[in-house]
Amino acid sequence: MLIDYAAITHPGKVRKNNEDAYLLSALDGEEPIINGPARSLQVGDSGLLVAVADGMGGAAAGEVASREGLAAVSLFLFGHWGRLAPGKAREMELLKTLETAVEQASDAVLRYSDDDRTARGMGSTLTAAVIWNGCAYFAQIGDSRAYLLRRGVLHQITEDQTLVNDLVAQGSLTREQARTHPQRNMITQALGSPQPLRVALSRLSLRQGDQLLCCSDGLHGEVADACIQEVMGQGLSPRRSLELLVDEALAHGGRDNITGVILLLNDPGLPLPAAGEALDLAHPGAPIRGRGFWERLRGLFGGDAP
Protein backbone atom coordinates (compact mmCIF):
# COMPACT_ATOMS: atom_id res chain seq x y z
CA MET A 1 0.00 0.00 0.00
CA LEU A 2 1.37 3.42 -0.99
CA ILE A 3 0.51 6.15 1.49
CA ASP A 4 1.14 9.85 0.95
CA TYR A 5 1.51 11.83 4.12
CA ALA A 6 2.42 15.19 5.60
CA ALA A 7 3.48 15.98 9.14
CA ILE A 8 3.99 19.34 10.85
CA THR A 9 4.79 20.29 14.42
CA HIS A 10 4.82 23.97 15.43
CA PRO A 11 5.45 25.60 18.83
CA GLY A 12 2.50 27.98 18.44
CA LYS A 13 2.50 31.65 19.43
CA VAL A 14 2.68 31.43 23.23
CA ARG A 15 4.89 28.56 24.38
CA LYS A 16 8.68 28.67 24.20
CA ASN A 17 9.14 24.90 24.05
CA ASN A 18 7.50 22.45 21.68
CA GLU A 19 6.38 19.51 23.82
CA ASP A 20 4.54 17.82 20.93
CA ALA A 21 6.07 15.07 18.81
CA TYR A 22 5.03 12.71 16.04
CA LEU A 23 6.32 9.43 14.63
CA LEU A 24 5.77 7.43 11.45
CA SER A 25 7.39 4.12 10.67
CA ALA A 26 6.81 0.92 8.77
CA LEU A 27 6.78 -1.90 11.32
CA ASP A 28 9.72 -3.69 9.75
CA GLY A 29 12.43 -2.49 12.10
CA GLU A 30 13.60 0.32 9.85
CA GLU A 31 14.56 3.65 11.39
CA PRO A 32 11.35 5.49 12.38
CA ILE A 33 10.58 9.01 11.22
CA ILE A 34 10.46 11.21 14.32
CA ASN A 35 9.88 14.84 13.36
CA GLY A 36 11.66 14.05 10.07
CA PRO A 37 11.12 15.08 6.43
CA ALA A 38 8.00 14.03 4.54
CA ARG A 39 8.02 11.36 1.88
CA SER A 40 5.69 8.72 0.45
CA LEU A 41 5.62 5.49 2.39
CA GLN A 42 5.38 2.07 0.79
CA VAL A 43 3.60 -0.12 3.32
CA GLY A 44 3.53 -3.86 2.75
CA ASP A 45 2.85 -6.74 5.09
CA SER A 46 4.78 -4.99 7.84
CA GLY A 47 2.12 -2.32 8.43
CA LEU A 48 2.60 1.34 9.35
CA LEU A 49 2.69 3.01 12.75
CA VAL A 50 1.69 6.67 13.05
CA ALA A 51 1.48 8.44 16.40
CA VAL A 52 1.13 11.91 17.88
CA ALA A 53 2.03 12.80 21.48
CA ASP A 54 1.57 15.96 23.53
CA GLY A 55 3.90 16.14 26.51
CA MET A 56 3.43 18.01 29.76
CA GLY A 57 5.46 18.69 32.85
CA GLY A 58 7.21 22.04 32.54
CA ALA A 59 10.75 22.98 31.52
CA ALA A 60 11.98 20.30 29.10
CA ALA A 61 10.11 17.46 30.81
CA GLY A 62 7.14 17.52 28.42
CA GLU A 63 9.43 17.24 25.42
CA VAL A 64 11.11 14.22 26.98
CA ALA A 65 7.79 12.58 27.90
CA SER A 66 6.33 12.79 24.39
CA ARG A 67 9.48 11.48 22.72
CA GLU A 68 10.12 8.76 25.30
CA GLY A 69 6.55 7.58 24.89
CA LEU A 70 6.75 7.43 21.09
CA ALA A 71 10.10 5.66 21.17
CA ALA A 72 8.86 3.04 23.65
CA VAL A 73 5.71 2.30 21.62
CA SER A 74 7.66 1.86 18.39
CA LEU A 75 10.40 -0.28 19.93
CA PHE A 76 7.88 -2.61 21.54
CA LEU A 77 5.96 -3.04 18.30
CA PHE A 78 9.17 -3.59 16.31
CA GLY A 79 10.15 -6.35 18.72
CA HIS A 80 6.79 -8.11 18.81
CA TRP A 81 5.24 -7.60 15.38
CA GLY A 82 6.92 -10.58 13.77
CA ARG A 83 5.67 -12.89 16.52
CA LEU A 84 2.00 -12.23 15.82
CA ALA A 85 0.13 -15.27 14.56
CA PRO A 86 -1.04 -15.19 10.93
CA GLY A 87 -4.68 -15.19 9.90
CA LYS A 88 -7.77 -13.54 11.31
CA ALA A 89 -6.73 -14.10 14.93
CA ARG A 90 -3.90 -11.68 14.24
CA GLU A 91 -6.34 -8.76 14.48
CA MET A 92 -7.16 -9.55 18.09
CA GLU A 93 -3.51 -10.18 18.92
CA LEU A 94 -2.54 -6.90 17.23
CA LEU A 95 -4.92 -4.94 19.46
CA LYS A 96 -3.62 -6.73 22.54
CA THR A 97 -0.03 -6.00 21.46
CA LEU A 98 -0.87 -2.36 20.77
CA GLU A 99 -2.42 -2.03 24.21
CA THR A 100 0.68 -3.56 25.83
CA ALA A 101 2.95 -1.24 23.81
CA VAL A 102 1.10 1.78 25.22
CA GLU A 103 1.36 0.40 28.76
CA GLN A 104 5.10 -0.13 28.25
CA ALA A 105 5.41 3.46 27.01
CA SER A 106 3.64 4.74 30.11
CA ASP A 107 6.00 2.72 32.32
CA ALA A 108 9.01 4.13 30.43
CA VAL A 109 7.85 7.71 31.00
CA LEU A 110 7.17 6.98 34.68
CA ARG A 111 10.62 5.43 35.17
CA TYR A 112 12.28 8.46 33.60
CA SER A 113 10.26 10.74 35.87
CA ASP A 114 11.26 8.73 38.94
CA ASP A 115 14.95 8.80 37.99
CA ASP A 116 15.14 12.53 37.25
CA ARG A 117 13.84 14.92 39.89
CA THR A 118 13.52 17.75 37.38
CA ALA A 119 11.09 15.60 35.39
CA ARG A 120 8.81 14.58 38.28
CA GLY A 121 5.17 14.55 37.27
CA MET A 122 5.79 14.65 33.54
CA GLY A 123 3.39 12.86 31.24
CA SER A 124 2.07 12.72 27.70
CA THR A 125 -1.01 12.08 25.63
CA LEU A 126 -0.82 9.51 22.84
CA THR A 127 -2.89 8.85 19.74
CA ALA A 128 -1.42 5.94 17.79
CA ALA A 129 -2.64 4.04 14.74
CA VAL A 130 -1.35 0.92 13.03
CA ILE A 131 -2.33 0.68 9.35
CA TRP A 132 -2.42 -2.97 8.31
CA ASN A 133 -4.37 -5.24 5.99
CA GLY A 134 -6.90 -2.61 4.95
CA CYS A 135 -7.67 -1.44 8.50
CA ALA A 136 -6.49 1.15 10.99
CA TYR A 137 -6.08 0.05 14.61
CA PHE A 138 -6.11 2.91 17.14
CA ALA A 139 -4.89 3.33 20.70
CA GLN A 140 -5.85 6.45 22.63
CA ILE A 141 -4.58 8.10 25.82
CA GLY A 142 -5.54 11.67 26.71
CA ASP A 143 -6.92 14.30 24.34
CA SER A 144 -4.93 14.16 21.14
CA ARG A 145 -7.28 12.93 18.40
CA ALA A 146 -7.68 10.86 15.26
CA TYR A 147 -10.11 11.95 12.54
CA LEU A 148 -11.27 10.34 9.30
CA LEU A 149 -12.38 12.26 6.21
CA ARG A 150 -14.40 10.06 3.84
CA ARG A 151 -16.42 11.30 0.88
CA GLY A 152 -16.05 14.85 2.21
CA VAL A 153 -17.44 14.08 5.68
CA LEU A 154 -15.29 14.34 8.81
CA HIS A 155 -15.61 11.72 11.55
CA GLN A 156 -13.91 11.90 14.96
CA ILE A 157 -12.56 8.40 15.54
CA THR A 158 -11.12 8.72 19.04
CA GLU A 159 -12.80 10.03 22.19
CA ASP A 160 -10.99 12.47 24.47
CA GLN A 161 -10.11 11.10 27.88
CA THR A 162 -10.90 14.33 29.71
CA LEU A 163 -12.97 15.48 32.65
CA VAL A 164 -15.37 17.46 30.44
CA ASN A 165 -15.85 14.56 28.05
CA ASP A 166 -16.81 12.39 31.02
CA LEU A 167 -19.33 15.10 31.98
CA VAL A 168 -20.70 15.13 28.42
CA ALA A 169 -21.09 11.33 28.54
CA GLN A 170 -22.98 11.70 31.84
CA GLY A 171 -25.29 14.34 30.35
CA SER A 172 -24.00 17.10 32.64
CA LEU A 173 -22.54 19.15 29.75
CA THR A 174 -23.33 19.58 26.08
CA ARG A 175 -20.66 19.28 23.37
CA GLU A 176 -20.81 23.05 22.81
CA GLN A 177 -20.42 23.78 26.53
CA ALA A 178 -17.45 21.41 26.67
CA ARG A 179 -15.60 23.36 23.92
CA THR A 180 -15.37 26.47 26.14
CA HIS A 181 -15.33 24.87 29.60
CA PRO A 182 -12.44 26.21 31.77
CA GLN A 183 -11.36 22.62 32.58
CA ARG A 184 -11.63 21.32 29.00
CA ASN A 185 -7.89 20.49 28.91
CA MET A 186 -7.89 18.43 32.12
CA ILE A 187 -7.11 14.91 30.93
CA THR A 188 -8.00 11.83 32.96
CA GLN A 189 -5.40 9.51 31.39
CA ALA A 190 -1.74 10.12 30.51
CA LEU A 191 1.43 8.21 29.78
CA GLY A 192 3.58 8.35 32.92
CA SER A 193 0.69 8.31 35.36
CA PRO A 194 1.21 6.08 38.42
CA GLN A 195 -2.50 5.16 38.22
CA PRO A 196 -3.68 2.13 36.18
CA LEU A 197 -3.88 3.00 32.51
CA ARG A 198 -7.08 2.66 30.48
CA VAL A 199 -6.10 2.36 26.82
CA ALA A 200 -9.01 3.05 24.46
CA LEU A 201 -8.75 0.74 21.44
CA SER A 202 -10.66 0.76 18.16
CA ARG A 203 -10.53 -0.64 14.63
CA LEU A 204 -11.62 1.03 11.38
CA SER A 205 -11.97 -0.58 7.95
CA LEU A 206 -10.34 1.70 5.37
CA ARG A 207 -11.60 2.78 1.96
CA GLN A 208 -9.87 4.18 -1.11
CA GLY A 209 -9.53 7.96 -0.81
CA ASP A 210 -9.72 8.03 2.99
CA GLN A 211 -7.74 10.71 4.79
CA LEU A 212 -6.64 10.16 8.39
CA LEU A 213 -5.63 13.07 10.60
CA CYS A 214 -3.87 12.53 13.93
CA CYS A 215 -3.35 15.77 15.85
CA SER A 216 -2.68 17.32 19.23
CA ASP A 217 -5.20 19.58 20.98
CA GLY A 218 -3.20 22.58 19.83
CA LEU A 219 -4.82 21.95 16.44
CA HIS A 220 -8.29 20.59 17.20
CA GLY A 221 -8.69 22.93 20.19
CA GLU A 222 -8.26 25.99 17.99
CA VAL A 223 -9.80 24.78 14.72
CA ALA A 224 -13.45 23.74 14.63
CA ASP A 225 -14.34 20.37 13.11
CA ALA A 226 -16.31 22.15 10.36
CA CYS A 227 -13.16 24.01 9.32
CA ILE A 228 -11.06 20.82 9.41
CA GLN A 229 -13.64 19.16 7.16
CA GLU A 230 -13.67 22.10 4.74
CA VAL A 231 -9.88 22.26 4.44
CA MET A 232 -9.32 18.52 4.08
CA GLY A 233 -12.21 18.23 1.63
CA GLN A 234 -10.71 20.59 -0.96
CA GLY A 235 -8.68 17.88 -2.69
CA LEU A 236 -5.35 19.51 -1.86
CA SER A 237 -2.13 17.65 -1.13
CA PRO A 238 -1.75 16.40 2.47
CA ARG A 239 1.05 18.93 2.96
CA ARG A 240 -1.01 21.89 1.79
CA SER A 241 -4.05 20.81 3.82
CA LEU A 242 -1.93 20.56 6.94
CA GLU A 243 -0.27 23.93 6.31
CA LEU A 244 -3.71 25.54 6.10
CA LEU A 245 -4.86 23.84 9.31
CA VAL A 246 -1.76 25.01 11.20
CA ASP A 247 -2.31 28.53 9.84
CA GLU A 248 -5.90 28.39 11.11
CA ALA A 249 -4.73 27.28 14.57
CA LEU A 250 -2.24 30.16 14.67
CA ALA A 251 -4.87 32.64 13.47
CA HIS A 252 -7.13 31.56 16.34
CA GLY A 253 -4.42 32.25 18.91
CA GLY A 254 -1.91 29.41 18.68
CA ARG A 255 -2.01 29.09 22.46
CA ASP A 256 -0.54 25.59 22.49
CA ASN A 257 1.94 23.55 20.47
CA ILE A 258 0.37 22.41 17.19
CA THR A 259 1.02 19.01 15.63
CA GLY A 260 -0.74 17.10 12.88
CA VAL A 261 -0.15 14.15 10.58
CA ILE A 262 -2.33 13.52 7.52
CA LEU A 263 -2.33 10.19 5.69
CA LEU A 264 -3.90 9.96 2.22
CA LEU A 265 -4.92 6.38 1.45
CA ASN A 266 -5.46 6.47 -2.30
CA ASP A 267 -4.25 2.93 -2.90
CA PRO A 268 -6.27 1.16 -5.65
CA GLY A 269 -6.12 -2.05 -3.61
CA LEU A 270 -8.57 -0.58 -1.09
CA PRO A 271 -12.31 -0.88 -1.80
CA LEU A 272 -14.15 2.24 -2.89
CA PRO A 273 -16.57 3.72 -0.34
CA ALA A 274 -20.20 3.14 -1.18
CA ALA A 275 -22.73 5.95 -1.02
CA GLY A 276 -24.45 5.92 2.37
CA GLU A 277 -22.12 3.24 3.72
CA ALA A 278 -21.82 3.31 7.51
CA LEU A 279 -18.36 3.36 9.06
CA ASP A 280 -17.10 -0.10 9.95
CA LEU A 281 -15.73 1.12 13.27
CA ALA A 282 -15.31 -1.22 16.22
CA HIS A 283 -14.94 0.96 19.30
CA PRO A 284 -15.31 -1.19 22.42
CA GLY A 285 -14.71 1.74 24.77
CA ALA A 286 -13.52 1.78 28.37
CA PRO A 287 -12.76 0.04 30.60
CA ILE A 288 -10.41 -1.98 28.45
CA ARG A 289 -9.17 -4.35 31.12
CA GLY A 290 -11.27 -7.35 31.99
CA ARG A 291 -12.62 -10.40 30.23
CA GLY A 292 -15.63 -8.50 28.91
CA PHE A 293 -13.56 -6.45 26.47
CA TRP A 294 -11.90 -9.45 24.87
CA GLU A 295 -15.23 -11.27 24.71
CA ARG A 296 -16.61 -8.33 22.72
CA LEU A 297 -13.61 -8.48 20.42
CA ARG A 298 -14.23 -12.16 19.85
CA GLY A 299 -17.72 -11.30 18.74
CA LEU A 300 -16.39 -8.66 16.37
CA PHE A 301 -13.53 -10.63 14.82
CA GLY A 302 -14.41 -14.27 15.44
CA GLY A 303 -12.14 -16.86 17.03
CA ASP A 304 -11.08 -17.22 20.63
CA ALA A 305 -10.38 -14.32 22.93
CA PRO A 306 -6.81 -14.09 24.24
C-alpha positions as CSV (number, residue, x, y, z in Angstrom):
1,M,0.0,0.0,0.0
2,L,1.4,3.4,-1.0
3,I,0.5,6.1,1.5
4,D,1.1,9.8,0.9
5,Y,1.5,11.8,4.1
6,A,2.4,15.2,5.6
7,A,3.5,16.0,9.1
8,I,4.0,19.3,10.8
9,T,4.8,20.3,14.4
10,H,4.8,24.0,15.4
11,P,5.5,25.6,18.8
12,G,2.5,28.0,18.4
13,K,2.5,31.6,19.4
14,V,2.7,31.4,23.2
15,R,4.9,28.6,24.4
16,K,8.7,28.7,24.2
17,N,9.1,24.9,24.0
18,N,7.5,22.5,21.7
19,E,6.4,19.5,23.8
20,D,4.5,17.8,20.9
21,A,6.1,15.1,18.8
22,Y,5.0,12.7,16.0
23,L,6.3,9.4,14.6
24,L,5.8,7.4,11.5
25,S,7.4,4.1,10.7
26,A,6.8,0.9,8.8
27,L,6.8,-1.9,11.3
28,D,9.7,-3.7,9.8
29,G,12.4,-2.5,12.1
30,E,13.6,0.3,9.8
31,E,14.6,3.7,11.4
32,P,11.3,5.5,12.4
33,I,10.6,9.0,11.2
34,I,10.5,11.2,14.3
35,N,9.9,14.8,13.4
36,G,11.7,14.0,10.1
37,P,11.1,15.1,6.4
38,A,8.0,14.0,4.5
39,R,8.0,11.4,1.9
40,S,5.7,8.7,0.5
41,L,5.6,5.5,2.4
42,Q,5.4,2.1,0.8
43,V,3.6,-0.1,3.3
44,G,3.5,-3.9,2.7
45,D,2.8,-6.7,5.1
46,S,4.8,-5.0,7.8
47,G,2.1,-2.3,8.4
48,L,2.6,1.3,9.3
49,L,2.7,3.0,12.8
50,V,1.7,6.7,13.1
51,A,1.5,8.4,16.4
52,V,1.1,11.9,17.9
53,A,2.0,12.8,21.5
54,D,1.6,16.0,23.5
55,G,3.9,16.1,26.5
56,M,3.4,18.0,29.8
57,G,5.5,18.7,32.8
58,G,7.2,22.0,32.5
59,A,10.8,23.0,31.5
60,A,12.0,20.3,29.1
61,A,10.1,17.5,30.8
62,G,7.1,17.5,28.4
63,E,9.4,17.2,25.4
64,V,11.1,14.2,27.0
65,A,7.8,12.6,27.9
66,S,6.3,12.8,24.4
67,R,9.5,11.5,22.7
68,E,10.1,8.8,25.3
69,G,6.6,7.6,24.9
70,L,6.7,7.4,21.1
71,A,10.1,5.7,21.2
72,A,8.9,3.0,23.6
73,V,5.7,2.3,21.6
74,S,7.7,1.9,18.4
75,L,10.4,-0.3,19.9
76,F,7.9,-2.6,21.5
77,L,6.0,-3.0,18.3
78,F,9.2,-3.6,16.3
79,G,10.1,-6.3,18.7
80,H,6.8,-8.1,18.8
81,W,5.2,-7.6,15.4
82,G,6.9,-10.6,13.8
83,R,5.7,-12.9,16.5
84,L,2.0,-12.2,15.8
85,A,0.1,-15.3,14.6
86,P,-1.0,-15.2,10.9
87,G,-4.7,-15.2,9.9
88,K,-7.8,-13.5,11.3
89,A,-6.7,-14.1,14.9
90,R,-3.9,-11.7,14.2
91,E,-6.3,-8.8,14.5
92,M,-7.2,-9.6,18.1
93,E,-3.5,-10.2,18.9
94,L,-2.5,-6.9,17.2
95,L,-4.9,-4.9,19.5
96,K,-3.6,-6.7,22.5
97,T,0.0,-6.0,21.5
98,L,-0.9,-2.4,20.8
99,E,-2.4,-2.0,24.2
100,T,0.7,-3.6,25.8
101,A,2.9,-1.2,23.8
102,V,1.1,1.8,25.2
103,E,1.4,0.4,28.8
104,Q,5.1,-0.1,28.3
105,A,5.4,3.5,27.0
106,S,3.6,4.7,30.1
107,D,6.0,2.7,32.3
108,A,9.0,4.1,30.4
109,V,7.9,7.7,31.0
110,L,7.2,7.0,34.7
111,R,10.6,5.4,35.2
112,Y,12.3,8.5,33.6
113,S,10.3,10.7,35.9
114,D,11.3,8.7,38.9
115,D,14.9,8.8,38.0
116,D,15.1,12.5,37.2
117,R,13.8,14.9,39.9
118,T,13.5,17.7,37.4
119,A,11.1,15.6,35.4
120,R,8.8,14.6,38.3
121,G,5.2,14.6,37.3
122,M,5.8,14.6,33.5
123,G,3.4,12.9,31.2
124,S,2.1,12.7,27.7
125,T,-1.0,12.1,25.6
126,L,-0.8,9.5,22.8
127,T,-2.9,8.9,19.7
128,A,-1.4,5.9,17.8
129,A,-2.6,4.0,14.7
130,V,-1.3,0.9,13.0
131,I,-2.3,0.7,9.4
132,W,-2.4,-3.0,8.3
133,N,-4.4,-5.2,6.0
134,G,-6.9,-2.6,4.9
135,C,-7.7,-1.4,8.5
136,A,-6.5,1.1,11.0
137,Y,-6.1,0.1,14.6
138,F,-6.1,2.9,17.1
139,A,-4.9,3.3,20.7
140,Q,-5.8,6.5,22.6
141,I,-4.6,8.1,25.8
142,G,-5.5,11.7,26.7
143,D,-6.9,14.3,24.3
144,S,-4.9,14.2,21.1
145,R,-7.3,12.9,18.4
146,A,-7.7,10.9,15.3
147,Y,-10.1,12.0,12.5
148,L,-11.3,10.3,9.3
149,L,-12.4,12.3,6.2
150,R,-14.4,10.1,3.8
151,R,-16.4,11.3,0.9
152,G,-16.1,14.8,2.2
153,V,-17.4,14.1,5.7
154,L,-15.3,14.3,8.8
155,H,-15.6,11.7,11.6
156,Q,-13.9,11.9,15.0
157,I,-12.6,8.4,15.5
158,T,-11.1,8.7,19.0
159,E,-12.8,10.0,22.2
160,D,-11.0,12.5,24.5
161,Q,-10.1,11.1,27.9
162,T,-10.9,14.3,29.7
163,L,-13.0,15.5,32.7
164,V,-15.4,17.5,30.4
165,N,-15.8,14.6,28.0
166,D,-16.8,12.4,31.0
167,L,-19.3,15.1,32.0
168,V,-20.7,15.1,28.4
169,A,-21.1,11.3,28.5
170,Q,-23.0,11.7,31.8
171,G,-25.3,14.3,30.3
172,S,-24.0,17.1,32.6
173,L,-22.5,19.1,29.8
174,T,-23.3,19.6,26.1
175,R,-20.7,19.3,23.4
176,E,-20.8,23.1,22.8
177,Q,-20.4,23.8,26.5
178,A,-17.4,21.4,26.7
179,R,-15.6,23.4,23.9
180,T,-15.4,26.5,26.1
181,H,-15.3,24.9,29.6
182,P,-12.4,26.2,31.8
183,Q,-11.4,22.6,32.6
184,R,-11.6,21.3,29.0
185,N,-7.9,20.5,28.9
186,M,-7.9,18.4,32.1
187,I,-7.1,14.9,30.9
188,T,-8.0,11.8,33.0
189,Q,-5.4,9.5,31.4
190,A,-1.7,10.1,30.5
191,L,1.4,8.2,29.8
192,G,3.6,8.4,32.9
193,S,0.7,8.3,35.4
194,P,1.2,6.1,38.4
195,Q,-2.5,5.2,38.2
196,P,-3.7,2.1,36.2
197,L,-3.9,3.0,32.5
198,R,-7.1,2.7,30.5
199,V,-6.1,2.4,26.8
200,A,-9.0,3.0,24.5
201,L,-8.8,0.7,21.4
202,S,-10.7,0.8,18.2
203,R,-10.5,-0.6,14.6
204,L,-11.6,1.0,11.4
205,S,-12.0,-0.6,8.0
206,L,-10.3,1.7,5.4
207,R,-11.6,2.8,2.0
208,Q,-9.9,4.2,-1.1
209,G,-9.5,8.0,-0.8
210,D,-9.7,8.0,3.0
211,Q,-7.7,10.7,4.8
212,L,-6.6,10.2,8.4
213,L,-5.6,13.1,10.6
214,C,-3.9,12.5,13.9
215,C,-3.4,15.8,15.8
216,S,-2.7,17.3,19.2
217,D,-5.2,19.6,21.0
218,G,-3.2,22.6,19.8
219,L,-4.8,22.0,16.4
220,H,-8.3,20.6,17.2
221,G,-8.7,22.9,20.2
222,E,-8.3,26.0,18.0
223,V,-9.8,24.8,14.7
224,A,-13.4,23.7,14.6
225,D,-14.3,20.4,13.1
226,A,-16.3,22.2,10.4
227,C,-13.2,24.0,9.3
228,I,-11.1,20.8,9.4
229,Q,-13.6,19.2,7.2
230,E,-13.7,22.1,4.7
231,V,-9.9,22.3,4.4
232,M,-9.3,18.5,4.1
233,G,-12.2,18.2,1.6
234,Q,-10.7,20.6,-1.0
235,G,-8.7,17.9,-2.7
236,L,-5.3,19.5,-1.9
237,S,-2.1,17.6,-1.1
238,P,-1.7,16.4,2.5
239,R,1.1,18.9,3.0
240,R,-1.0,21.9,1.8
241,S,-4.1,20.8,3.8
242,L,-1.9,20.6,6.9
243,E,-0.3,23.9,6.3
244,L,-3.7,25.5,6.1
245,L,-4.9,23.8,9.3
246,V,-1.8,25.0,11.2
247,D,-2.3,28.5,9.8
248,E,-5.9,28.4,11.1
249,A,-4.7,27.3,14.6
250,L,-2.2,30.2,14.7
251,A,-4.9,32.6,13.5
252,H,-7.1,31.6,16.3
253,G,-4.4,32.2,18.9
254,G,-1.9,29.4,18.7
255,R,-2.0,29.1,22.5
256,D,-0.5,25.6,22.5
257,N,1.9,23.6,20.5
258,I,0.4,22.4,17.2
259,T,1.0,19.0,15.6
260,G,-0.7,17.1,12.9
261,V,-0.1,14.2,10.6
262,I,-2.3,13.5,7.5
263,L,-2.3,10.2,5.7
264,L,-3.9,10.0,2.2
265,L,-4.9,6.4,1.5
266,N,-5.5,6.5,-2.3
267,D,-4.3,2.9,-2.9
268,P,-6.3,1.2,-5.7
269,G,-6.1,-2.0,-3.6
270,L,-8.6,-0.6,-1.1
271,P,-12.3,-0.9,-1.8
272,L,-14.2,2.2,-2.9
273,P,-16.6,3.7,-0.3
274,A,-20.2,3.1,-1.2
275,A,-22.7,6.0,-1.0
276,G,-24.5,5.9,2.4
277,E,-22.1,3.2,3.7
278,A,-21.8,3.3,7.5
279,L,-18.4,3.4,9.1
280,D,-17.1,-0.1,10.0
281,L,-15.7,1.1,13.3
282,A,-15.3,-1.2,16.2
283,H,-14.9,1.0,19.3
284,P,-15.3,-1.2,22.4
285,G,-14.7,1.7,24.8
286,A,-13.5,1.8,28.4
287,P,-12.8,0.0,30.6
288,I,-10.4,-2.0,28.5
289,R,-9.2,-4.4,31.1
290,G,-11.3,-7.3,32.0
291,R,-12.6,-10.4,30.2
292,G,-15.6,-8.5,28.9
293,F,-13.6,-6.4,26.5
294,W,-11.9,-9.5,24.9
295,E,-15.2,-11.3,24.7
296,R,-16.6,-8.3,22.7
297,L,-13.6,-8.5,20.4
298,R,-14.2,-12.2,19.9
299,G,-17.7,-11.3,18.7
300,L,-16.4,-8.7,16.4
301,F,-13.5,-10.6,14.8
302,G,-14.4,-14.3,15.4
303,G,-12.1,-16.9,17.0
304,D,-11.1,-17.2,20.6
305,A,-10.4,-14.3,22.9
306,P,-6.8,-14.1,24.2
